[in-house]
Amino acid sequence: MIVRSIDTLAPVEWGNGLSYRVLTESDGMGFAVCDTLVRRGTTSALQYRNHLEACYCVGGSGEVVEKDGTRHKIVQGTIYALDQHDPHYLVASDDEDLHLVSIFNPPINGTEKHSLSEDGFSHY
């Protein structure tokens, strides 16, 4: 059995926020779980080419925007799943941070960081 608290983990600065890598590849569960904070007022161009990701909002608000511009409001209790390795923009609202629980399959190793720039979608 694995029992772990984010209080015992060092956060990873991923570009526009912090991520606590609660379960990673080394735990042998076949998926990873992250507690992710997206800083208010930020926009991140992201794509997971090697992982499927689902994000469940546990606080704050924002949007996930598809590459074609389709917008989806994200508030507490909303989940979005990137089931086609979808390139997307993750946008935190201007007035509050966005707090997500992110699940990755296959699992991430826990050291990944985004390279956020305006010339494309950051990936790992």
C-alpha positions, 0 to 999 in steps of 0.5 A: 500500500502506498500512502503519501501526503503532498506535505512530504513532496517538493513541488515541481515548477512546470512553467505556469504553476506548481505540480506535486507528483503524488504517484509516478512511474516508479510507484508501479501503478500504471498511471501517475497522479499530480496535484497541479496549481495553475497560476491565475492569469496564465495561458499554457500551450500544452500537448501530451504526445506520449501520455493520455491525461485527465484533469479534475478541477478541485478549485478555482476556475479557468478554461481549456481551449482546443486548437481550433478555438473551441472553449470549455469552462473549467470550474470545481467539479469539472473533468476534461480528458485529453483522449487524443493527445489533444494540443490545447491551451490551459487558461487560468482565470484572471482572478484566481488560481486553477487547482487540478488533480491530473492523471497520466497514462502511461505514468510520467516519471515525475521530473518532466517540466514544460518548455512554454514559448509562443512558437508551439505546444509544450510536450513531454 
